[in-house]
């Protein structure tokens, strides 16, 4: 694999892990969410698209897109996961 590909692959994997942990946290607190504003885990389907907002450095909020690959029930005991890319 060329060196440039390896440099870019690691940040993408890190983003995916960060989003997965974020989604796990959201799923745990899903009962407290306003169902008129947020969709439930049972409504999430592969190929849905969305976006996340994050801060990489400083205080500038940056937006990046994502696509749902899969919903994994019981990723950990009592926790589901949404895999995105």
PyMOL commands that set and color helices and strands:
alter all, ss='L'
color gray80, all
select helices_A, chain A and resi 3-28+30-32+41-43
alter helices_A, ss='H'
color red, helices_A
select strands_A, chain A and resi 49-55+61-76+79-84
alter strands_A, ss='S'
color yellow, strands_A
deselect
rebuild
show_as cartoon
